[in-house]
């Protein structure tokens, strides 16, 4: 590994340092992917590059990286097999203590270790150089770098807020087709209650509960009680239907029952006496 490769890595923008580092290391250490976990990167503390092992769609996680940190920190490097992206694979872990937070770099190797000592030593030097360089960038607070990080954070926050609003609106629209009693039954389903328990809680018959459950499944487009129970009612529940007030008309004088005429009875009593 020559100094030209190191210069190329250092001069790269923050988002391209890891890919260029992979290119520089690939000359002496064959690998399919690499990942870093560092506390001093102003761009992102955890990044990956390459093709992770494991099943399609799997990814290297911070938990897997953190498991390698203690042994790599103790010796500066660690070779062997480890779990990455859910699969047992050969790895080379490099730990840099060039800065106080420290930084871990893990390469997923294409061949079983050991990696030659000279290659490991050169890789450690390059990783120390990258770690120290990024630490200086963070300490000096380069305006362009900070602006990029802040813009990325703002974009993520905006996207998350838009997704939350859209999700909430979709839930309200879907749950809006349910009547008040159906929403009450759906809440009980979400609590894991059976038909008998729901009937007791809502003071209705079990047959009525079954009727409401069937309507809920049809309106939500699901096929089982379990799917219906997964709907987040509390976060997107629409306003219940207002109670219906039945007004009874006031009775008029014509509607009042008339008193029975019993005067003849009193007249009869006087005649007998």
C-alpha positions as CSV (number, residue, x, y, z in Angstrom):
1,X,0.0,0.0,0.0
2,X,1.6,3.3,-1.1
3,X,1.1,6.8,0.2
4,X,-0.9,7.7,-3.0
5,X,-3.7,5.5,-1.8
6,X,-3.7,7.1,1.7
7,X,-3.8,10.6,0.1
8,X,-6.8,9.6,-2.1
9,X,-8.7,8.3,1.0
10,X,-8.0,11.4,3.1
11,X,-9.0,13.8,0.3
12,X,-12.3,12.1,-0.3
13,X,-15.6,13.7,0.9
14,X,-16.9,12.2,4.1
15,X,-19.5,10.1,2.3
16,X,-16.9,8.5,0.1
17,X,-14.1,7.8,2.6
18,X,-15.3,4.2,3.3
19,X,-15.6,3.2,-0.4
20,X,-12.1,4.6,-1.1
21,X,-10.7,2.9,2.0
22,X,-12.1,-0.4,0.7
23,X,-10.4,0.2,-2.7
24,X,-7.1,0.9,-1.0
25,X,-7.2,-2.1,1.3
26,X,-8.4,-4.5,-1.4
27,X,-4.9,-4.5,-2.9
28,X,-3.5,-6.5,0.0
29,X,-6.6,-7.8,1.9
30,X,-9.4,-9.4,-0.2
31,X,-12.8,-8.6,1.3
32,X,-16.4,-8.4,0.2
33,X,-17.6,-5.8,2.6
34,X,-16.5,-3.5,5.4
35,X,-18.2,-1.6,8.2
36,X,-17.1,1.0,10.7
37,X,-18.3,2.1,14.1
38,X,-16.8,5.3,15.4
39,X,-17.6,8.0,17.8
40,X,-15.9,10.9,16.1
41,X,-17.3,10.9,12.6
42,X,-19.3,14.1,12.0
43,X,-21.2,12.5,9.1
44,X,-22.4,9.2,10.6
45,X,-21.0,7.0,13.3
46,X,-22.0,3.7,11.7
47,X,-21.5,3.0,8.0
48,X,-21.1,-0.1,5.7
49,X,-19.9,-0.6,2.2
50,X,-19.9,-3.6,-0.1
51,X,-21.9,-6.8,-0.2
52,X,-22.8,-8.1,3.3
53,X,-23.0,-11.8,3.9
54,X,-26.1,-13.7,5.0
55,X,-29.5,-14.0,3.4
56,X,-30.7,-11.5,0.7
57,X,-31.8,-8.3,2.4
58,X,-29.7,-8.9,5.5
59,X,-27.4,-6.2,6.8
60,X,-24.5,-5.8,9.3
61,X,-25.7,-4.4,12.6
62,X,-24.2,-2.2,15.3
63,X,-24.8,-5.0,17.8
64,X,-22.6,-7.3,15.7
65,X,-19.9,-4.6,15.4
66,X,-20.0,-3.8,19.1
67,X,-19.4,-7.5,20.0
68,X,-16.0,-7.4,18.2
69,X,-14.9,-4.1,19.8
70,X,-13.5,-5.4,23.1
71,X,-11.2,-8.0,21.6
72,X,-10.1,-5.7,18.8
73,X,-9.4,-2.9,21.3
74,X,-7.2,-5.1,23.5
75,X,-4.8,-6.1,20.7
76,X,-5.4,-3.5,18.1
77,X,-6.7,-6.1,15.7
78,X,-8.6,-9.4,15.7
79,X,-8.8,-12.2,13.1
80,X,-11.2,-15.1,13.0
81,X,-14.8,-15.9,12.4
82,X,-17.6,-13.8,13.7
83,X,-21.3,-13.2,13.1
84,X,-22.0,-10.5,10.5
85,X,-25.4,-9.9,8.9
86,X,-26.6,-13.0,10.6
87,X,-24.0,-15.3,9.2
88,X,-20.7,-16.8,10.5
89,X,-17.9,-15.4,8.3
90,X,-14.2,-14.7,8.4
91,X,-13.4,-11.2,9.5
92,X,-10.5,-8.9,10.3
93,X,-11.3,-6.2,12.9
94,X,-9.1,-3.2,13.3
95,X,-9.3,-0.8,16.3
96,X,-7.9,2.7,16.3
97,X,-7.2,4.5,19.5
98,X,-5.8,7.6,17.7
99,X,-8.7,9.5,19.3
100,X,-10.4,9.3,22.6
101,X,-13.7,7.9,21.4
102,X,-11.9,5.1,19.4
103,X,-13.0,3.7,16.1
104,X,-13.6,0.1,14.9
105,X,-13.3,-1.1,11.3
106,X,-14.4,-4.6,10.3
107,X,-13.6,-6.3,7.0
108,X,-15.6,-9.3,5.9
109,X,-12.9,-11.4,4.2
110,X,-13.4,-13.6,1.1
111,X,-10.7,-16.1,2.4
112,X,-10.1,-17.7,5.8
113,X,-7.5,-15.9,8.0
114,X,-4.8,-15.3,8.9
115,X,-4.1,-12.2,6.9
116,X,-0.3,-11.5,6.6
117,X,1.1,-9.5,9.4
118,X,2.5,-6.8,7.1
119,X,-0.9,-6.3,5.5
120,X,-2.6,-6.0,8.9
121,X,0.0,-3.5,10.1
122,X,-0.4,-1.3,7.0
123,X,-4.2,-1.4,7.3
124,X,-4.0,-0.3,11.0
125,X,-1.8,2.7,10.0
126,X,-4.2,3.7,7.3
127,X,-7.2,3.3,9.7
128,X,-5.4,5.4,12.4
129,X,-4.8,8.1,9.7
130,X,-8.4,8.2,8.7
131,X,-9.6,8.3,12.3
132,X,-7.3,11.2,13.2
133,X,-8.2,13.1,10.1
134,X,-12.0,12.9,10.7
135,X,-11.5,13.8,14.4
136,X,-9.7,17.0,13.3
137,X,-12.5,17.8,10.9
138,X,-15.1,17.5,13.7
139,X,-13.0,19.6,16.1
140,X,-12.4,22.4,13.6
141,X,-16.1,22.4,12.7
142,X,-15.7,22.9,8.9
143,X,-18.7,25.0,7.8
144,X,-19.3,22.9,4.7
145,X,-19.3,19.7,6.6
146,X,-21.6,21.0,9.3
147,X,-24.0,22.3,6.7
148,X,-24.1,19.0,5.0
149,X,-24.8,17.1,8.3
150,X,-27.4,19.6,9.3
151,X,-29.1,19.5,5.9
152,X,-29.1,15.7,6.0
153,X,-30.6,15.7,9.5
154,X,-33.3,18.2,8.4
155,X,-34.2,16.2,5.4
156,X,-34.5,13.0,7.5
157,X,-36.8,14.8,10.0
158,X,-39.0,16.2,7.2
159,X,-39.3,12.8,5.5
160,X,-40.2,11.2,8.8
161,X,-42.8,13.8,9.7
162,X,-44.4,13.5,6.2
163,X,-44.6,9.7,6.5
164,X,-46.1,10.0,10.0
165,X,-48.8,12.4,8.8
166,X,-49.6,10.4,5.7
167,X,-49.8,7.2,7.8
168,X,-52.1,8.8,10.3
169,X,-54.4,10.2,7.6
170,X,-54.6,6.8,5.9
171,X,-55.4,5.1,9.2
172,X,-58.2,7.6,10.0
173,X,-59.6,7.1,6.5
174,X,-59.7,3.4,6.8
175,X,-61.0,3.3,10.3
176,X,-63.6,5.9,9.5
177,X,-65.8,3.3,7.8
178,X,-66.3,1.6,11.2
179,X,-69.3,2.5,13.3
180,X,-69.0,3.4,17.0
181,X,-69.8,-0.1,18.3
182,X,-67.5,-1.7,15.8
183,X,-64.6,0.5,17.0
184,X,-65.4,-0.6,20.5
185,X,-65.3,-4.2,19.5
186,X,-62.0,-3.6,17.6
187,X,-60.4,-2.1,20.7
188,X,-61.3,-5.2,22.7
189,X,-59.9,-7.4,19.9
190,X,-56.6,-5.4,20.2
191,X,-56.5,-6.2,23.9
192,X,-56.6,-9.9,23.0
193,X,-60.1,-10.6,24.4
194,X,-62.4,-13.3,23.3
195,X,-66.0,-13.0,22.2
196,X,-67.4,-13.9,25.6
197,X,-65.2,-11.3,27.3
198,X,-66.1,-8.7,24.8
199,X,-69.8,-9.4,25.2
200,X,-69.5,-9.0,29.0
201,X,-67.5,-5.8,28.7
202,X,-69.8,-4.1,26.2
203,X,-73.0,-5.7,27.7
204,X,-74.1,-7.3,24.4
205,X,-74.7,-10.8,23.3
206,X,-72.0,-13.1,21.9
207,X,-73.9,-13.4,18.6
208,X,-73.8,-9.6,18.3
209,X,-70.1,-9.6,18.9
210,X,-69.6,-12.2,16.1
211,X,-71.7,-10.0,13.8
212,X,-69.6,-6.9,14.5
213,X,-66.4,-8.9,14.1
214,X,-67.5,-10.1,10.7
215,X,-68.3,-6.5,9.6
216,X,-64.9,-5.3,10.9
217,X,-63.0,-8.0,8.9
218,X,-64.9,-7.1,5.8
219,X,-64.5,-3.3,6.1
220,X,-60.8,-3.5,6.9
221,X,-60.0,-6.0,4.2
222,X,-58.5,-8.6,6.5
223,X,-59.2,-12.3,7.0
224,X,-58.5,-13.0,10.7
225,X,-59.1,-11.5,14.1
226,X,-55.3,-11.4,14.6
227,X,-54.9,-9.1,11.6
228,X,-57.6,-6.8,12.8
229,X,-56.2,-6.7,16.3
230,X,-52.9,-5.3,14.9
231,X,-54.6,-2.1,13.7
232,X,-53.3,0.9,15.9
233,X,-56.7,2.2,17.0
234,X,-55.6,4.6,19.6
235,X,-53.3,6.5,17.3
236,X,-55.7,6.8,14.3
237,X,-59.1,6.3,15.7
238,X,-61.7,8.7,14.3
239,X,-64.3,10.4,16.4
240,X,-67.0,8.0,17.4
241,X,-70.5,8.6,16.1
242,X,-72.6,10.9,18.3
243,X,-75.2,9.2,20.3
244,X,-78.7,9.3,18.9
245,X,-81.2,11.2,21.1
246,X,-84.8,10.0,20.8
247,X,-87.2,12.7,21.8
248,X,-90.6,11.7,23.1
249,X,-93.4,14.1,22.3
250,X,-95.1,15.7,25.2
251,X,-98.6,14.5,25.9
252,X,-101.4,17.0,25.1
253,X,-104.7,17.3,27.0
254,X,-106.4,15.3,24.2
255,X,-103.9,12.4,24.7
256,X,-104.3,12.2,28.5
257,X,-106.5,9.4,29.7
258,X,-109.9,10.6,31.0
259,X,-111.0,9.9,34.5
260,X,-113.7,7.2,34.7
261,X,-117.1,8.5,35.6
262,X,-118.1,6.7,38.9
263,X,-120.7,9.2,40.0
264,X,-123.4,6.6,39.6
265,X,-121.6,4.4,42.1
266,X,-121.7,7.2,44.7
267,X,-125.4,7.8,44.0
268,X,-126.1,4.1,44.6
269,X,-124.2,4.2,47.9
270,X,-126.3,7.1,49.1
271,X,-129.6,5.4,48.1
272,X,-128.7,2.2,50.0
273,X,-127.8,4.2,53.1
